[in-house]
Amino acid sequence: MQAYEFVAKPENGTIPIPKELLDRITSRVKVIVLEANADRLAPTKRGAERKSDLLLRPTLDTSGWKFSRKEANER
């Protein structure tokens, strides 16, 4: 997989690919959209956080789960 990075402004729901990359891209593409001017979130109780930090932090409520160490380690 080859990665290309560029900045573009969405136009009517589409993201224009720069002309210099159009001839290089010959198959399906995987698109990840990062907002270029939103590097930081508003400050929270724990201080300012990056949006990427929120994606990496799992949010799963396990308070109702009951299992023993033996069950957790069984294979």
C-alpha distances in whole Angstrom, upper triangle without the diagonal:
4,7,10,13,16,20,21,24,24,26,28,25,22,20,20,17,19,20,18,15,16,16,12,11,12,11,11,9,9,12,14,17,19,22,23,27,27,26,29,31,35,37,37,40,38,37,34,30,27,25,22,25,26,23,23,27,27,30,32,36,37,41,42,40,42,41,43,41,42,40,37,37,38,35
4,7,10,13,17,19,22,22,25,27,24,21,18,18,15,16,17,15,12,13,13,10,9,11,11,12,10,10,12,14,16,18,21,21,25,25,25,28,30,34,36,37,40,37,36,33,30,26,25,22,25,27,24,24,28,29,32,34,38,39,42,44,42,45,44,45,44,45,43,40,39,41,38
4,7,10,13,15,19,19,22,24,22,19,16,16,13,14,16,14,11,13,14,11,10,13,13,13,10,9,10,11,13,14,17,17,21,22,21,24,27,30,32,34,36,34,33,30,27,23,22,19,22,24,21,22,25,27,30,32,36,37,41,43,41,44,43,45,43,44,43,39,39,41,39
4,7,10,12,16,17,20,22,20,17,14,13,10,10,13,11,8,11,13,10,10,13,14,13,10,11,10,11,13,14,16,15,19,20,20,24,26,30,32,34,37,35,33,29,27,23,22,20,23,25,22,23,27,29,31,34,38,40,43,45,44,46,46,47,46,47,46,42,43,44,42
4,7,10,13,15,18,21,19,16,13,13,10,10,13,12,10,13,15,13,13,16,17,16,13,12,11,10,11,11,13,12,15,17,17,20,23,26,29,31,34,32,30,26,24,20,19,18,21,23,21,22,25,28,30,33,36,39,42,44,43,46,46,47,46,47,46,42,43,45,43
4,7,10,12,15,18,17,14,11,10,8,8,11,11,10,12,15,14,14,17,18,17,14,14,12,12,11,11,12,10,14,16,16,20,23,26,28,31,34,33,30,27,24,21,20,19,23,24,22,24,27,29,31,34,38,40,43,45,45,48,48,50,48,50,49,45,46,48,46
4,7,10,13,16,15,13,9,10,9,9,13,13,12,15,18,17,16,20,21,19,16,16,13,12,10,10,9,8,11,13,14,18,20,23,26,29,32,31,29,25,23,19,18,18,22,23,22,24,27,29,31,34,37,40,43,45,45,48,48,50,49,51,49,46,47,49,47
4,6,9,13,12,10,6,7,8,8,12,13,13,14,18,17,16,20,20,19,16,16,13,13,10,11,10,9,12,14,16,20,22,24,28,30,33,33,30,27,25,21,20,20,24,24,23,25,28,30,32,35,38,41,43,45,45,49,49,51,50,52,50,47,48,50,49
4,6,10,10,9,7,8,10,11,14,17,16,17,20,21,19,22,22,21,18,18,14,14,11,11,10,10,11,14,16,19,21,23,27,29,33,32,30,26,25,22,20,21,24,24,23,26,29,30,32,35,38,41,43,45,45,49,50,52,51,53,51,48,49,51,50
4,7,6,5,5,7,10,12,15,18,17,17,21,21,19,21,21,19,17,17,13,13,10,12,11,12,14,15,18,21,22,24,28,29,33,33,31,27,26,23,20,21,25,24,23,26,28,30,30,33,36,39,42,43,44,47,48,51,50,52,50,47,48,50,49
4,5,5,6,8,11,13,16,19,18,17,21,22,20,22,22,20,19,19,16,17,14,16,14,15,17,19,22,24,25,27,31,33,36,36,34,31,29,26,24,25,28,28,26,29,32,33,34,36,39,42,45,46,47,50,51,54,53,55,53,50,52,53,52
4,6,8,10,14,17,19,22,21,20,23,24,22,24,23,21,20,20,17,18,15,17,16,18,19,21,24,26,26,28,32,33,37,37,35,32,30,28,25,26,29,28,27,30,32,33,33,36,38,42,44,45,46,49,51,53,53,55,52,50,52,53,52
4,7,10,13,16,19,21,20,19,22,23,20,22,21,18,17,16,14,14,12,15,14,16,18,19,22,24,24,26,30,31,35,35,34,30,28,25,22,23,27,25,24,27,29,30,30,32,35,38,41,42,42,46,47,50,50,51,49,46,48,49,48
4,6,9,13,15,18,16,15,18,19,17,18,18,16,14,14,12,13,12,14,14,16,18,20,22,25,25,28,31,33,37,36,35,31,29,26,23,23,27,26,24,27,30,31,31,34,37,40,42,44,44,47,48,51,50,52,49,46,48,49,48
4,6,10,12,15,13,13,16,17,14,17,17,15,13,13,10,11,10,12,12,13,16,18,20,23,24,27,30,32,36,35,33,29,27,24,21,22,25,25,23,26,29,30,31,34,37,40,42,44,44,47,48,50,50,51,49,46,47,48,47
4,6,9,12,11,10,14,15,13,15,16,15,13,15,12,14,13,15,15,15,18,20,22,25,27,30,33,35,39,38,36,32,30,26,24,24,28,28,26,29,32,33,34,37,40,43,46,47,47,51,51,53,53,54,52,49,50,51,50
4,6,8,7,7,10,11,10,13,14,13,11,13,11,13,13,15,16,16,19,21,22,26,28,31,34,36,39,38,36,33,30,27,25,24,28,28,26,28,32,33,35,37,41,43,46,48,47,51,51,53,52,53,51,48,49,50,49
4,6,6,7,10,11,11,14,16,16,14,16,15,16,16,17,17,16,20,22,23,27,29,32,35,37,41,40,37,34,32,28,26,26,30,30,28,30,34,35,37,40,44,46,49,51,50,53,54,55,54,56,54,51,51,53,51
4,5,5,8,10,11,13,16,17,16,18,17,19,19,21,21,20,23,26,27,31,33,36,39,41,45,43,41,37,35,32,30,29,33,34,32,34,37,39,41,43,47,49,52,54,53,57,57,58,57,59,57,53,54,55,53
4,6,7,8,10,13,16,17,16,18,18,20,20,21,22,21,24,26,27,31,33,36,39,41,45,43,41,37,35,31,30,29,33,34,32,33,37,39,41,44,47,49,53,54,53,56,56,58,56,58,56,53,53,54,52
4,6,5,6,10,12,14,12,15,14,16,17,19,20,19,23,25,26,29,32,35,38,40,43,41,39,36,33,30,28,27,30,32,29,31,34,36,38,40,44,46,49,51,50,53,53,55,53,54,53,49,50,51,49
4,6,6,8,11,12,12,15,15,17,18,20,22,22,25,27,28,32,34,37,40,42,45,44,42,38,36,32,30,29,32,33,31,32,36,37,39,41,45,47,50,52,51,54,54,56,54,56,53,50,51,52,50
4,6,7,11,13,13,17,17,20,21,24,25,25,28,30,31,35,37,40,43,45,48,46,45,41,38,35,33,31,35,36,33,35,38,39,42,44,47,49,53,54,53,56,55,57,56,57,55,52,52,53,50
4,6,9,12,11,14,16,18,20,22,24,24,27,29,29,33,35,39,41,43,46,44,42,39,36,32,31,29,32,34,31,32,35,37,39,41,45,47,50,52,50,53,53,54,53,54,52,49,49,49,47
4,6,8,8,11,13,16,17,20,22,22,26,28,28,32,33,37,40,41,44,43,41,38,35,31,29,27,31,31,28,30,33,34,37,39,42,44,48,49,48,50,50,52,50,51,49,46,46,47,45
4,7,9,12,15,18,20,23,25,26,30,31,31,35,36,40,43,44,47,45,44,41,38,34,32,30,33,34,31,32,35,36,38,40,44,45,49,50,48,51,51,52,51,52,50,47,47,47,45
4,6,10,13,16,19,22,25,26,29,30,31,34,35,39,41,42,45,44,43,39,36,33,30,28,31,32,28,30,33,33,35,37,41,42,46,46,45,48,47,49,48,49,46,44,44,44,42
4,7,10,13,16,19,22,24,27,28,28,31,32,36,39,39,42,41,40,37,33,30,27,25,29,29,25,27,30,30,32,33,37,39,42,43,42,45,44,46,45,46,44,41,41,42,39
4,6,10,13,16,19,20,24,24,25,28,29,32,35,36,39,37,36,33,30,26,24,22,25,25,22,24,27,27,30,31,35,37,40,41,40,43,43,45,44,45,42,39,40,41,39
4,7,10,13,16,18,22,22,22,25,26,29,32,32,35,34,33,30,27,23,20,18,22,22,18,20,23,24,26,27,31,33,36,38,36,39,39,41,40,41,39,36,37,38,36
4,6,10,13,15,18,18,19,22,23,26,29,30,33,31,30,27,24,20,18,16,20,20,17,19,22,23,25,27,30,32,36,37,36,39,40,42,41,42,40,37,38,39,37
4,7,10,12,15,15,15,18,19,23,25,26,29,28,27,23,20,17,14,13,16,16,13,15,19,20,22,24,28,30,33,35,34,37,38,40,39,40,38,35,36,38,36
4,7,9,12,12,13,16,17,20,23,24,27,26,25,22,19,15,12,12,16,16,13,16,19,20,22,25,28,31,34,35,35,39,39,41,40,42,40,37,38,40,39
4,6,9,8,9,12,14,17,20,21,25,23,22,18,16,12,10,10,13,14,12,15,18,20,21,24,28,30,33,35,35,38,39,41,40,42,41,37,38,40,40
4,6,6,8,11,12,15,18,20,24,23,21,17,15,12,10,11,15,15,14,17,19,22,23,26,29,32,34,37,37,40,41,43,43,45,43,40,41,43,43
4,6,7,11,13,16,19,21,25,24,21,17,16,13,12,13,16,17,17,19,21,24,25,29,32,35,37,40,40,43,44,46,45,47,45,42,43,46,45
4,6,9,11,13,16,19,23,22,19,15,15,12,12,14,16,17,18,20,22,25,26,29,32,35,37,40,40,44,45,46,46,48,47,43,45,47,47
4,6,7,10,13,16,19,19,16,12,11,9,8,11,13,14,15,17,19,21,22,26,28,32,33,36,37,40,41,43,42,45,43,40,42,44,44
4,7,10,12,15,18,17,14,10,9,6,7,9,11,12,13,15,17,20,21,25,28,31,33,35,36,39,40,41,40,43,42,38,40,42,42
4,7,9,11,14,13,11,7,6,5,6,9,10,11,13,15,16,19,20,24,26,29,31,33,34,37,38,40,39,42,41,37,39,42,42
4,6,8,12,12,9,6,6,6,6,10,10,10,13,15,15,18,18,22,24,27,28,31,32,35,37,38,38,41,40,36,38,41,41
4,6,10,11,9,6,8,9,10,13,13,13,16,18,17,20,19,23,25,28,29,32,33,36,38,40,39,43,41,38,40,43,44
4,7,8,5,4,7,10,12,15,13,13,17,18,17,20,19,23,24,27,28,31,32,35,37,38,38,41,40,37,39,42,43
4,5,5,6,8,11,12,15,13,12,16,17,15,18,17,20,21,24,24,27,29,32,34,35,35,38,37,34,37,40,41
4,6,8,10,14,15,17,15,14,18,18,16,18,17,20,20,23,23,26,28,30,32,34,33,37,36,33,36,39,40
4,7,8,12,14,16,12,13,16,16,14,17,16,19,20,22,23,26,27,30,31,32,32,35,35,32,34,37,38
4,6,10,13,15,12,13,17,17,15,18,19,22,23,25,26,29,31,33,34,36,35,38,38,34,36,40,41
4,7,10,12,10,11,15,15,15,18,18,22,24,26,27,31,32,34,36,37,36,39,39,35,37,40,41
4,7,8,7,8,11,12,11,15,16,19,21,24,25,29,29,32,33,35,34,37,36,32,34,37,38
4,5,5,7,9,10,11,15,16,20,22,25,27,30,30,33,34,36,34,37,36,33,34,37,37
4,5,5,7,9,10,13,14,18,21,24,26,28,29,32,33,35,34,37,35,32,34,36,36
4,5,5,6,9,12,14,17,21,23,26,28,28,31,32,33,32,35,33,30,31,34,33
4,5,5,6,10,12,16,18,21,23,26,26,29,29,31,29,32,31,28,29,32,32
4,5,5,8,9,13,16,18,21,23,24,27,28,29,29,32,30,27,29,31,32
4,6,7,9,13,16,18,21,24,23,26,27,29,28,31,29,26,27,30,30
4,6,9,12,16,18,20,23,22,25,25,27,26,28,27,23,25,27,27
4,6,10,13,14,17,20,19,22,23,24,24,26,25,22,23,26,27
4,6,10,11,14,17,16,19,20,22,21,24,22,19,21,24,24
4,7,9,12,14,15,18,19,22,22,25,23,20,22,25,26
4,6,9,11,11,14,16,19,19,22,20,17,20,22,23
4,6,8,9,12,15,17,18,21,19,17,20,22,24
4,5,5,9,11,14,15,18,15,14,17,19,21
4,6,8,11,14,16,19,17,16,19,21,23
4,7,10,13,16,18,16,15,19,20,23
4,7,10,13,15,12,12,15,17,19
4,7,10,12,10,10,14,15,18
4,7,8,6,7,10,11,14
4,5,5,6,9,10,14
4,5,5,6,9,12
4,5,5,6,10
4,5,5,9
4,6,9
4,6
4
